[in-house]
């Protein structure tokens, strides 16, 4: 499992809510609720945080 460094987490922000992010396994969670009323989840792929909404990621 790739961990995002504390230094990087300190500066990363959710692109939708502007809130800080916390690592939860292989993803990052926003600390504020998004438009749907729940925290937004962003995938970490090979150590790189994909700060795009799921509908913006193409397979």
Secondary structure, 3 states (H helix, E strand, C coil): CCCCCHHHHHHCECCCCCCEEEEECCEEEEEEECCCCCEEEEEEECCEECCCCHHHCCC
